[in-house]
Amino acid sequence: MNDNRKETLMRKIQAYGFTAHECALYLDCHPNNKQALSRYSKAIKEMNEVVAQYEGLYGPITVQAAG
């Protein structure tokens, strides 16, 4: 059951990351599109929330050097 939750959280992170990336690509060509910017911001916010939840349960997703 715990593995299912872990997989679900990771899939949400991937989906929000994909959405943010696609919005960023669109915004490269349409920088004044307020709807795309809003969707990008929402996807980043949601992804960061799920990343924090995932990392709180399972540890860091990425390795970052202390400095």
Sequence and secondary structure as in RCSB ss.txt:
>XXXX:A:sequence
MNDNRKETLMRKIQAYGFTAHECALYLDCHPNNKQALSRYSKAIKEMNEVVAQYEGLYGPITVQAAG
>XXXX:A:secstr
 HHHHHHHHHHHHHHHHHHHHHHHHHHHH TT HHHHHHHHHHHHHHHHHHHHHHHHH  SS     
